């Protein structure tokens, strides 16, 4: 990245007063300093706007929205006002590592074909727990059938890619999962990557957009939209139920038949991709195998039948899995935690 490049930091804000100062302090403490900050207060009802206005840094601009539009459209307001070559997305309740901007700028300078770059995340207040995502373009794109390819609070975007291809958040999109829909559009026009180290501390809690929502309704809507974007037929309710298991959401306690149906659903997806060539075949198969293997830890709490069905359908019986099964089969609360997803 050439010396002195200008970047824009986009921060949508809605009722993040308790966390906002910690976030802003981490932005202004970055080792890379040639940026503007565009914060959009999305009609907050707490002291978020007052906190934003208390910062006197000349690099900062504030847009106060007269009505609440949701995180996607608030971010779009900021991106429309941005002048930087690179746009960094920041969530107002997260904390950045001091070299986040510099590390992503260096990566994108060395990978000029990459138009969108994320990173891994660490969970605040849970030391050592990573939120990981795929790193290379093929694996990122294969992830898009199951969720975001890049964690939104870590993303860096080339503004010229967005402008040239008119990639924007749409007002009709839902307020949850809008990042996933944005990335499915962006994936059509540029390459993706994730820096394979955590550059953001992510805060979980009731302030998150997902908190208190009907997750099944959200997943049905998002799966249907994403399937359409990837050229898949509209999913049936059974297929929606199976695909939800791939993101660790269970509508009903899984039994042996459910596990077999899930295995068949993954086979159907593999056959579809083989015929359509939508995703890199190896990367997509790896993603399907990950979905299958990640199901296992949830099964022992539902009894022996679904666990044995997983092994019989091709799951590898390793000593570690057998030990986990014996330890967790009788763990109190396991079923409730699994169904809650």
N, C-alpha and C positions, 0 to 999 in steps of 0.2 A: 504494500500500500504506500503510495507516494507520501512524502512528508507534508503535513499540514492539511491532509484531506479533512473535509468537514462532514460531520455525521449528525444525524438527528435522533434524539431519544424520545420515544413516544410513550406517554404514561396515561392511560385512561384511569380515572379515579371516581369511585362511587362509595361513599361512606367507609373510607379506609383510615379515618382519623387516628385510631390507636396505633397504627403501624406505619403511617405515612412518613414521619420524620426519619425513622430508621431506614426506610427505602431511599428517600431523597438524599440522605447523608451518604449512603453507599454509592449513589450515582455521582455526586459531586466530588467524591473522594477517589474517583477512577484515576489510574496512572496515565491513561490517554485523556487529554483534556480539550481537544478541539471539537466540541460538539455544542449543539443547541438542545435544550430540553423543551418539549412541547407537552404540557400537561393539560388534559381536558377533564374538568370537573363535570361529571354527568348528572348535574342537579342533585348533588349530595344534600342530605338533610342533617348531617353532623357538621363538625368543624373542619372538614377536609379542605374546603376552599380557603378558609382563613389560614390554615397551615401552609397551603401552597403560596399564598400571598405574603407569608412571613419570610420567605426566602428572597434575598436581594441579589442573588447571583445574576449578572447581566446576560448570561447564556439562557436564562429561563423565560419562557412565555407561558401564559395561562389563558386557556379558552374556557369560559364558563357557559355551559349549555343551559338554555332556558328550560329544557325538558329532558327527562331521562330517556335515553335512546338505547341503552345497553352497551356492553363492553366493545362489541364489534364496531358499531357506528361511532362510538366515542374515539376508538383508535383510528377510524377512518378520517374523522375530523382532524386529528393530529397529523396523520400522514398527508392529507391534502395541504396542510400548512407547512410541511417539512421542506427543507431546501438541501439537506445533506445527500451525499452520494450513497451512504449506507444508513439505513433506518434500524435502530435498535428498539425492540419492544421490551418494555419493563412493566411488570404488574406491581401495583402500588402497595401491596402487602409483603413483597419479597425483598430480599437483601442480595446485593451483587458482591461477588468477590472483586477485590480491587483491580485486578487485571482483566476482567471480563471483556471489556471493549477491545483492548489491545490484542488479546489472544484471538478473538474472532476476526479482527481486522487483518492480523498476520495470516490467519488461515485462508481468508478469502483473497488476499493478495497472492498467495501461492496456488490458489485454485480458482482461476478467473472464470471457469465454466460454472461454478457454483453460484446460484442466484439467491439461495436461502440457506442459512447456516444456523444450527442450534447448538446445544451442548447438553451434557448430562446435568442433573440437579442433585443437591443434598437436601434432606428434609431438616428444616429448622427444629430445634429442640429434640431431635432424634439423631444424635451423633453417629456418623458412619453409615447411615441408611441412604443409599443412592436410589434415584429414579433414573433408569437407564433407557436409552432408545438406540435404534440402529445408527450406524455411522456412515456407511457409504450410500451412494445414490440408489443402487438396486435394492438394498435392504430397506432403505427409507420408503421407497415407493411401494414395496411389498407390504409394509406396515399399514399403508393407507386404507386397506380394506377392514382394518381392525381398530384404527384410532389414528391420532396425529403422528406424523413422521418426525416432527420436531416439537418439543415442549414450547408452547407459546411464550412463556416468560423468558425464554432463552434465545429467541429468534433474532437474527440479523438479516436484513433484506436489501438487495440492490434496488434502489429506487427507480433506475432506468428500466429494469425488467417489469416492475409494476406498471409504469407509465406506458411503455411500449405495447404491453399486452392487455392493458386496462383491467388489471387484477385488483378487485376492490371487495370490501365487505358489502353485502347487500342488505337493505333495510328489512326485507322480508325474511331474512334468516332468523333462526331462533337465537335466544340470548345464551343458550348453552350449546356447545359444540360448533359454534361459528368458526372457531379456529380450524377445526377439521374440514369444514366445507371450503374455507379459504385455501387450505393447503391442497385439496384435491384439484382446485382450479390452477393453482400455482405450479403443481407438478406437471401439468401439460406443457409448460413453456420453459422450464429451467431445471437444473440439477440441484439436488438436495445433499446436505451433509450435516453431520453432528460432530463437533469436537468431542473427543472421547475422554473428557474429564469434566467434573462439575464446576460450573462457573456461576451458578445461582443457588442461593438458599431459598427453598420453596416453603411457604408457610401454609400448613393445612389447618382448617378450622371452619367454624360456622360463617366466616366472612367470605368463603369461597362461593363462586357462582353455583356450583353443583349442590351445595348444602340445602336440604329440605325439598328437593325436587322429586318428581315421580320419575325415577330412573328408567323404568320399563317404557313409559311413554316416550321419554327422550330417546332411548335406544331405538325404538321402532321407527321414529321419524328420521333419525340420523342414518341408520342402516339403509333405509329405503332410499334416501337421497344419495348416499355414497354409492350404493349398488348401481343406481341409475347413472351416476357420473362415470363409473367404470365399465359400463356396458353390460351389466348383469340384469336379468329380469327382476321385476319387483318380487321381493321375497314373500313367501307364505308365512302364516303365523308360526308354523312348525319350524321353518327355516330361521325365522327371527329368534325363536327360542333357542335353537341350536347355536346360532351365531353369538347370542348373548353369553353363552357358556364360554366362548372363546375370549371374552373380556371379563370372565369371572363373575357373571351375574346369573343367578339361578332363579327362574320363576317358580320352580317346584323342586322338592328334594329329589336329586337324581337317583335313579335305580339302574339296574343292569340294562334295561331296554334303552334308557336315555343315553347311557354311555355308548352303546352300540350305534344308536342313531347319530350321536355326535361324531363318531369315527366315520360313519358313512357320509356325513355332511362335509367333513374335511376332504374326503376322497372326491366328492362332487366338485368342490372348489378346485382341487388339483386338476381334475379332468377338464373343467371349464378353462382354466388358464393354459393348459397344454394345447387346447384347441384354438383359443383366441390369441394367445401370446401377449396378453396384457402386461404381465409382469415378468421380469427375469425368472426363468423356471427354477433355478437353484435357490435364489433368494426367497421366492414364494414358497417353495417346498420347505425351506428352513423355517419360515414363519409358521407354516401349518404344523410342523413338528413341534415347534415351541408351544403352540396352542394346545396340542395334545398332551405334552409333558407337563405343562402348567396346570392341567386339570387334576392330576393325581393328588396333590396335597389336600385338595378339598373333599376327596371321596371317602377316606376312612371314617370320618364322622357320621357318614350315612350308612354304615354297616359293611358287611363283607361282600354282599352281592355286587354293588357297583364297582368296588375295588377289584374283585376278581374279574369282572367284565372288562375292566381297563387292561389288565394283564393279558387276558385271552384275546383281546383285540389288537395285541401287538406291543403293549407297553413293556418296556424292559424291566425285568425283575432283578433289581440290584440289591445288595445287602443294605445299602442306605435306605432304600425305599421300604424294604421289609421292616427295618428297625423303626422307621418313621410310622409305618402302619401300626405296629404293635404299641408304640408310645401314644399315638394320637387317637386311636379308635375309641377310647373311652374318655377322651378329654371333655370335660363339661363345657357346654356353650359352643361347641364346634359347629353343630348343625345351624344354630341361629346365626352365627357369624357368616357361615357360607351362604345361606339363603339371602342374607342382607346384602351380600356382594360388596 
